[in-house]
Amino acid sequence: MTNRETARPRAGRRTGRPRVLMAASLLAAAAILSALTVLAIRWTTSSHASAAAKSGLGFFRLDRPAPALRLPNLRGAGTSDLTSLAGKPIVLNFWSSSCPPCKKETPALASVARTLGGKVSFLGIDSADLRKSASAFVAKYKVPYPIAFDQGAAATSAYGVVALPVTFFLSPSGKTILGENVGPLTSGRLRVILSELYHVT
């Protein structure tokens, strides 16, 4: 009895070792994957930060297709789309009347748009907003360019916008995104970007 009783725990210990080793291996693999993920995130973040630092705060160059959009106009009937803006450099500004940084940025965009006199096509996209609030916002800051009403945020989502304001700079064909600025623009920074991308002054 004594021999059998002592033999059983030994057998149990022998069968338990592979399980312990397997668990340890899985933990080690998970730790390695976690470390690689952290390194990848840090590399991506630092790359974007580096690009933004070289080009201007919040701005980095891109070269990817621009999602098509067709939205109702905020002011009056009709719709806004990229086809109607083609022929000139296109600036798409995503904003909302409830966005505090947008209140500082919009006067700067409106001022530059007036000064350029039609050299660049501007389109504001009011995202997930109330029409009445958006209309009052546009009137207050005397926005001279057309405003599209993206009430359901479909276009905002298609462009991958997660926070406002964000401005995209498109090719004159309206088919390619050449750059993106995350955060509010000043008139000076906007002029620098337009000069670098389109040679527009």
N, C-alpha and C positions, 0 to 999 in steps of 0.2 A: 504493500500500500504506500509505504513511504517513497519507494523508488518511482512509482507511477505518479504520485502527487507532485514530486519534484520535477518529473520529466515534462508534465503538462505546461507549467509556467515557462520552462525553457523553450518549448515549441512555440508558445505564444509570443515570447520575446523574439524568436527568430522570424516569425511571420510579421511582426510589428515593425521590424527594422526597414524593410523595403518601403512600407507606407510612410515612415518618418522621412526616409531619404527622398521619396517622391514629393512629399509636401515641401521639404526644404528646397528641392530643385524648382518646384513651381514658384515658391516665394522668391528665389533668386532670379528666375526668368522675369517675374513680374517687376522686380526692382530694376532690372536692366531695361525693360521696356519703358518703365516710368521715367528713368533717367534719360533715355533717348528721346522720349516725348518732350520732356522739359528742355533738353538741348535744342530740339527742333523749334519749339516755341520761341526760345530765346534768340535763336538764329534768325527766325522770320521777323520777330519784333525788332531786333537790332538792325536788320537789313532795311526795313521800312523806315526806321528812325534815321538811319544813315542817309537814305534817299531823301527824306524830308528835310534833313539838316542841310544837305547840299543844295536843294532846290528852293528852299524857303519853308518856313514853319507851316506844317500841315499839308504841304504840297509834294506830290511825287508823280513822276511821269508813268504813263501806261501805254500799252499798245494792245487793245483788245476790242472785240466787236461791241458796238453800242446797242443795247436792247431797243427795239422799236417801241414807240409810245404813241398813243392817240388818246387825248384827254379832252373833256369839255373845258371851254374857256371859263374862267372865273367871272369875267366881265362880259356879259352879253352872250349871244348865241354863237354856235359854231364850235369847232374843235381846234386843238393845237397838236401838231405832229412834227417830226423831224424833217419830213419831206418838204414841208412848206418853208422851212428855215434854211434849206440847203443852198449852197452857193457862197456862203460866208462862214468864217469860224463861228462855232456855236458854243454858247455858255449856258449850261443848265444849272440852275440854282434851286436846291431843295430846301424848303423852309416851312415855317408854320407861325401863325400869329401868337401862339402860346410859348414860343421859343425865345427866351431872353437874349441869347447871343444874336439871333436874327434881327432884333431891334437895332443893334449896333451895326450890323453888317449891311442891311438893306439900303440905308442912305448912301453908303459908299458905292454899292453896285449901281444904284440909280444915277449917281453923279457921273461915274465913268461911262455908263451907257449913253447919257446925254452928250457928253464931251466927244465921244467917238463918232457920233453922227452917222450911224448905220454901217460902220466898218465891220462890226461884229453883231451877230444875232444873239440876243439874250432871251432866255425863256425861264421864267420863275415857275416852280412847281410847288404849289401849296399842298402840303401833305397832311392827311388825317385831321382836317380842320373843319370848323363851321364856316359856311359861306359868308354869313353876315360879319363874323369877326375878321375873316380874311379880307373882305372888301374894305372894311374900315382901316385895316392895316395898310393896304395898298394905297388908299386915299391919303392917309396920314403922311406917308413917306414919299408921295408923288412918284410912284414907280412908273417909268415911261414904257417899259417893255411888256409884252403879253404875259399873262399868268394863266397857267393850266391848273385845274382843280382836281387834285388826286385824293378825293375824299376817302376812298377805300384803301389808299396807300399801295395800289397795285404796281404803279411805276416805281414808287419808292422802294418796294421790295425787289422788283426786277433789277434795279441798279445796286442792290446790296447795301442800301443806306440803313444804318442802325441808330444814328443820332443826327440831330440837326444843329446847324446848317452844314450841308455838303454841296460842293460845286464841282461839276464835271466839265471838262473842256474837250469838245468834239471836233473832228475834222470837218472841213467845209461840206463834205458829202453827207455828214450826219451818221456815218456808218462805223466810225472808229473813235474810241475814247483815247485821247492823247494824254490826259492828265486828270488828277483829282485833288481837290483841296478839302481836307477834313477840318471843320471849325470855321469861325468867322473870318472873312477877308477884310482887309483895309483897302482903301482905294490905291495906295501905293503898291501894296503887294499884288493886287489884281493887275495893275499896269505892268509890273515886272513879268508876271506870268504870261500875259497877252503878248508882250514883246518877245519873250523867249520862244513861245510856241508858234506864234503866227507872224512875228515881226510887225505887229500893229502897235503904233504909238499915238 
